[in-house]
C-alpha cells in the first residue's frame, strides 16, 4: 500500500467516525477532529516534544476501523482494557497496516504521558463545552477527567504545563459545580 492509499483508505475515513459517541450530546465531533485537537493540545503542553505531537496525531487511528470505544467502558474492568488493547494492536498490524513511521507514532502514543494528558484535556474541553450549552447529562465526565488527570500527574514525571492545565480544570470544575456528586453510581468505580 502506498502512503497515498493509506491516507485515502484509513486517515480520510476518520472524519466520518464519530468520537465520544456513547454519551448524549448536543454537538458532534469526528475522530479526525479529535486527533487534531489532541495534537494541538500536545503541542501547547510540550512544544519541543515532536514525538508526542506526532503520536497525538495518530493515537486513535484504529478507530477508523473499530469506531470509537468509550473511554469510560475501557476503564470499567481490567479485562476490558486488556482485550481492547489487544484488539487495537491486531487492527493496526493486520488491517490498517500503516507506514512504519505512522505505526511507530501510534505505538508511542499508547504510553506517552503528554499524549494521555492531551487526550484527557480534549475530552474535558468537549464535555465542558457541552455543559456550557446546557447538556447537564455529561457533567460527570468533567469530574472523572479531573480525577484521571490527577492520577496521571501523581504517577508520572510530567511537564509543568500539564500540572497547570490540571489546576485550570479543577478551578473551572469548581466554578461550574462539577463535583464527585455529579458522577452516576454506575461510574463511581472509575474514580478509584
C-alpha positions in Angstrom: 0.0 0.0 0.0 1.3 3.4 -0.9 1.3 6.3 1.6 -1.5 8.0 -0.5 -3.5 4.8 -0.4 -3.1 4.6 3.4 -4.2 8.3 3.7 -7.2 7.8 1.5 -8.3 4.4 3.0 -7.6 4.9 6.6 -7.0 8.6 7.5 -9.7 10.2 5.4 -12.3 7.9 6.9 -11.6 9.2 10.4 -13.7 12.3 9.5 -16.7 10.1 9.2 -16.3 8.3 12.5 -17.9 10.0 15.5 -15.9 10.4 18.6 -17.4 10.3 22.1 -20.4 8.7 20.6 -21.7 6.8 23.7 -22.8 9.9 25.5 -25.9 12.1 25.0 -24.5 15.1 23.1 -25.7 18.4 21.6 -22.8 18.6 19.1 -20.9 16.0 17.2 -17.1 15.6 16.7 -15.3 13.3 14.4 -12.3 11.1 15.3 -10.3 13.2 12.8 -11.3 16.4 14.7 -10.4 14.7 18.0 -6.9 13.7 16.7 -6.2 17.3 15.5 -7.3 18.8 18.8 -5.2 16.3 20.8 -2.2 17.0 18.6 -2.7 20.8 19.0 -3.1 20.3 22.8 0.1 18.1 23.0 1.9 20.9 21.1 0.8 23.5 23.6 1.7 21.3 26.5 5.1 20.3 25.2 6.1 22.4 22.1 9.5 20.9 21.9 8.4 17.2 22.1 8.0 16.3 18.4 7.5 12.7 19.2 4.4 13.4 21.4 2.9 15.7 18.8 3.3 13.0 16.1 2.0 10.4 18.4 -1.1 12.5 19.2 -1.9 12.8 15.5 -2.3 9.1 15.2 -3.2 7.9 18.8 -6.7 6.7 17.9 -6.0 5.6 14.3 -7.6 2.2 14.8 -10.9 3.9 15.4 -11.2 4.3 11.7 -11.9 0.6 11.7 -13.3 -0.1 15.1 -15.2 3.1 15.7 -14.9 5.0 19.0 -15.0 2.9 22.1 -16.0 4.8 25.2 -13.0 5.7 27.4 -15.4 5.0 30.3 -16.1 1.5 29.1 -12.3 0.8 28.6 -11.7 1.6 32.3 -14.7 -0.2 33.8 -12.8 -3.5 34.1 -9.2 -4.5 33.7 -10.1 -7.4 31.4 -11.9 -5.0 29.1 -8.9 -2.7 28.8 -6.6 -5.7 28.2 -8.9 -7.1 25.5 -9.3 -3.6 23.9 -5.5 -3.1 23.8 -5.1 -6.5 22.1 -7.8 -5.7 19.5 -6.2 -2.3 18.8 -2.9 -3.9 18.0 -4.4 -6.6 15.8 -6.4 -3.9 13.9 -3.3 -1.8 13.4 -1.0 -4.6 12.3 -3.3 -6.8 10.3 -6.0 -4.5 8.9 -4.7 -0.9 8.7 -1.0 -1.8 8.3 0.2 1.8 8.3 3.5 3.1 7.1 6.3 2.3 9.6 6.6 5.9 10.8 2.8 6.1 11.5 2.8 2.8 13.4 5.8 4.0 15.5 3.9 7.2 16.3 0.7 5.3 17.2 2.7 2.8 19.3 4.4 5.7 21.2 1.0 7.2 21.8 -0.1 4.2 23.8 2.3 5.0 26.7 3.2 8.7 26.1 2.2 10.8 29.1 1.9 14.0 27.2 -0.5 12.4 24.7 -2.5 10.9 27.5 -2.8 14.3 29.2 -3.7 16.0 25.9 -6.3 13.3 25.2 -7.9 13.8 28.6 -7.8 17.6 28.2 -9.6 17.3 24.9 -12.2 15.1 26.5 -12.7 17.6 29.3 -12.9 20.6 26.9 -15.5 18.8 24.8 -17.6 17.8 27.8 -17.3 21.3 29.3 -18.5 22.8 26.1 -21.5 20.5 26.2 -22.2 21.5 29.8 -22.0 25.2 28.9 -24.6 24.6 26.1 -26.9 23.1 28.7 -26.1 19.4 28.5 -26.1 18.6 32.2 -26.0 14.8 31.5 -22.4 14.9 30.5 -21.3 17.0 33.5 -19.9 13.9 35.4 -17.3 13.4 32.6 -15.7 16.7 33.6 -15.1 15.3 37.2 -13.9 11.9 36.0 -11.4 13.6 33.7 -10.2 15.7 36.6 -9.6 12.5 38.6 -7.8 10.8 35.8 -5.6 13.8 35.2 -4.7 13.8 38.9 -3.7 10.2 38.7 -1.6 10.8 35.7 0.2 13.7 37.4 0.8 11.9 40.6 2.0 8.6 39.0 4.4 10.1 36.4 7.1 12.7 35.7 5.0 15.1 33.6 5.6 18.6 32.2 4.7 21.5 34.4 2.3 22.6 31.7 0.1 19.6 32.4 0.0 20.4 36.1 -1.0 24.0 35.2 -3.8 22.7 32.9 -4.9 20.3 35.6 -5.2 23.2 38.1 -7.3 25.1 35.5 -9.6 22.1 35.0 -10.0 21.9 38.8 -10.8 25.6 39.1 -13.3 25.5 36.1 -15.0 22.4 37.5 -15.4 24.0 40.9 -16.8 27.2 39.3 -19.4 25.2 37.4 -20.4 23.0 40.3 -18.7 19.9 38.9 -18.0 17.5 41.8 -18.0 13.9 42.8 -21.7 14.0 43.4 -22.3 14.5 39.7 -20.9 11.0 38.9 -23.7 8.4 38.4 -23.4 5.4 40.7 -22.5 3.0 37.9 -19.4 5.1 37.0 -18.1 5.7 40.6 -15.7 2.8 40.3 -13.9 4.9 37.6 -12.8 7.2 40.3 -10.9 4.5 42.2 
